[in-house]
């Protein structure tokens, strides 16, 4: 199944962190994690090298264009 979803964590009413699930395959786990140089995005890859999720460590600092 390839259904995307976004999970947002709030602190004091403001977005604190978010995780964009790119796929929900059964038993699919992260085999490798790569952070951008500034640490704002952390991408999880499966064993085949396909991205399965993106952690957004500062949602207010990441534009939609950059996430795409």
N, C-alpha and C positions, 0 to 999 in steps of 0.2 A: 504494500500500500504506500502511496506517496502523497500524503496529506500534510500540508504545512500548518503549523500553529505557532503562536507567540505567547510566551509566558513572561509576565512582567512582575517584578518584585518592587514594592513601594516602601519608602521609609518617610515618615512624617508627611504623608500625602503626595510625595514627589517620586517619580520613577528613579529607582536606585540601580537596578540591573535588569537585563532581559535575556531570554534565550529563545532563539528562533529555531524550531524543530523543522528541518527540511524534509525528513522522511521518518516514518514510523514502521520500519520493517520489523518483523518478529525476530527477536533475539539479536538485533543489530546493535553493535556496541562500537564505541569509539576506539580506534586502534592507534590513532596519532592525533595530536593536538598542536596547532600552530598559531602563535599570537602575532599580530601585526607589530611593527617596531614601536608604535606608541602605546600598545597594550589595550586599545579601545575595543578591538575585535579579537575573539579567540575562536578559531574554526576547528571543529572536530571532524575527522575523516574516518571512514570505515576501512576495513582491510583491503578493499579494492581501490582505495584512493579517492572515493567519492565523498563530497562533503555531506554530513548528516545533521549538522547543527552549527549555529553561530551564537556564541555568548557575546553580549553587548555590555561591556562593563560600565559604560557611562552613556545611557540612552540619549541624554540631552546634548551630548557632544558629537553624536554620530548622525550625519544626514542620511536621508533615504537614498540619495544618489550613491553615496559611498557604500551603503549596505547592499544595494543592488549589484 
